[in-house]
């Protein structure tokens, strides 16, 4: 009997129309947990590194997390993994609401999709009955509209649907997959479109079993209450209307301008009124006591929901106010576009127009006001029309296609992916490492356990560390107590902090825990819901397999190293690990590169960011080291061939 | 059981108050209910077996938790549409029946009807588990005493009796008895 997981994956070959229910190896759970952990293993095993993201060989994997559907509160995230056409690396997307839970109740831990359908289809999973159905009538339909039409067609409102909009169908790199009040961005949308898969609809009515059910249930009921009462978890922006943090500190437009005194009391009152005059309610994901989604009905628009900084991205890119975000979000979400990268690409295009690199002829019929321009470019991108066909490839590729100096305006991407628009003064060393080496592409998917900034007084710091249960080791308390200035923190501490931050995300994304009750929420207040001390018991109780903190940590290292290996095999090297040149005003190449050296060494990677044979074998990833040696990525003695060692050599 | 007409007695009324404005659609109530009613207790989770379901229609902002009531053989001949605060609700959004028109409150495997028992247990729970699981206070529990006219004591049906009752209603007493007799010989 398999506990917490179901023990079966649903394998779909869209080229042949084949559907298989495949039993999985129970040992994989102990080694990689589930979610993105086991997905990384599938990508390693089954997608050869030379396979193009837009090829039938690429896999598109929807994974429930190990805790999805168990009583563990806030464990709602479904991981969607594939190889991204934008970065060519492993795409890492997450969505909440109900999808992974319904999938498990239908009898599967994962949906693994390969091949390409000759025409647009959708997948209907009704417990053991699975069909590939015609979706030509859904072509061009919005994400919510598609979900509604499918529910109507199947005559069941309890069906859970994940769908792409026109943007995904047109293989726009910023396309998202949308489900209920959640959205999976950063890569899988265009791959779903390339495979000709419009949507997946699931209905599951089967039992999920737990190894020690009464103990787990009782514990989780208590934890749900604690999470509800804990103001440090969930999205505080759902209740705190003071959003001076993003508006005064993040950059506006194409990640250019900081407006330090933008926020005011008058503005807050006006915006609060906009919100509450138009908000239906706040919703939560399956079995989560928080309510992070703000559902807005804006006149003339489909209802939409947003959480956290997602409400700011459009109006900050356009130098407008909240009403503009409310006006455009409903449209953008129906088109199926990610609200983090898309506004930046639009602002980038408008900057090129202003600079004369693009001209009015590139935007025929575009309105002259900024509102109109955003809507115009948004549509062009989603439909890949005219200049939209170029911009749909994201800022990095668009800049290179446009040429004429446009590359300079692509100043905020790492690994070809749009970053949050943050431009600061002095380097925060752990942030340097996180932005440089992160493989989940957004800083929000890496940071979160150790505070972003030091506290001003010793008294405040002492208070912070007093009940800081989440720390995996007492040394973090020592470092935090001694931390005075943001940019002054030792390399040793920076490496360990980055490692811990990353650990929590890798664990969450395999278990299906939401960052808002776990990995992302330790940095503010230090009292997050989940940490390395309480998670092992939850795994043991739900699966029946013994886990403790050390075993969990080693599992994180195994998953993290495997993800790195998957990307290294596709060409990721040290030269790719550079934060934007203007991310901080004051830079020092030598210090930064020394820090990167130290971090690679800390991780057991060589100077080029490749895990060494020793590191791989210690984690049981011998199959990776053997492959690396066979391919010449590592030499037999653990080193790397010299031709790809540094950016400097690359330039020469 | 003797009924004395006109006599009054105290009756304990158990109520779950539902505030639909507070519901977030998290369905913790469904999860908890299914766990409590599985055998052995908590051994499986499955909202499809829950005796409370949240009727959700995101496109119309409808979130209504309903509790399983009586089994009914036939669906209504007509339904009301209620407009409350500008939102239209089908009568079904409030109806607790296990009814042929929908697949709520039926065991997913057997199709047999499910009914809320307010989590009766020994020792009794402080509150039904769905209420305990609802952190938003969309569900709250109240007990109050009511004076009611004394009537013939109702015989409380046990689980198997409910099942037989449903079978008898569907197939007729004779057929059920014949089948039972045949099966018990086997």
Interface residues (C-beta under 8 A of the other chain):
Chain A: X69 X70 X71 X73 X98 X105 X144 X148 X157 X180 X181 X204 X205 X206 X207 X208 X209 X210 X213 X214 X216 X217 X221 X224 X225 X227 X228 X280 X281 X282 X283 X284 X285 X286 X287 X288 X289 X291 X295 X297 X303
Chain B: X21 X24 X25 X26 X27 X28 X31 X32 X35 X38 X40 X41 X42 X43 X44 X45 X46 X47 X48 X49 X56 X57 X58 X59 X61 X63 X108 X132 X133 X135 X136
